[in-house]
């Protein structure tokens, strides 16, 4: 890992200040028989893709995996200085375990299922987090129908479609902010899928940044095929 990389200009964050945290606890039930970390995309596993993706921006990398998959992950990673830790029962638990294991001032969270995040997007997220303390990648949700929240079997509240967004990774945080959000979540019983929701509930502002459309998350078999197509397009462009 390159500890000299700096993102942005004078407001950039050096790699040695950043912990790269990989959320790799998914069992991959919907996409196939293997855990997502070990699915192959081209000539590499998703875990390898994501390690290579964030390595230039992080002085340390920690992957959260199912406990029974740690030995396999370590054998696949080889001699690279990647820490592998047992994740929790939920995504929130795994993110907290990773944040507590980190040792740097800033953390960047990346799903193992998002192996094709553009490097310029990672740089944009890290540049913004210096100023804002918390940044989440988002896409505007597109719906043809109205969007609403239900309460049990009853219509509860309409949502303005133009304000509905999808949260993704990468997400970046000042580590103390993220840890405070997890402390409050534990004491108040909050359960959320996205750390961004917990950070907001804890009283912090979270800056949003538009995610590229090719920041695909591999959830179903068809997504793996789409990702392979995108990967081939990038390889062709790099040759041309």
Secondary structure by P-SEA (a helix, b strand, c coil): cccccccccccccccccbbbbbcccccccccccccccccccccccaaaaaaaaccccccbbbbbccccaaaaaaaaacccbbbbbbbcccaaaaaaaaaaaccccbbbbbbcccccccaaaaaaaaaaaacccbbbbbbccccccccccccccccccccccccbbbbbcccccaaaaaaaaaaaaaaaccccccaaaaaaaabbbbbbbbbcccccccccaaaaaaaaaaaaaaaaaaac
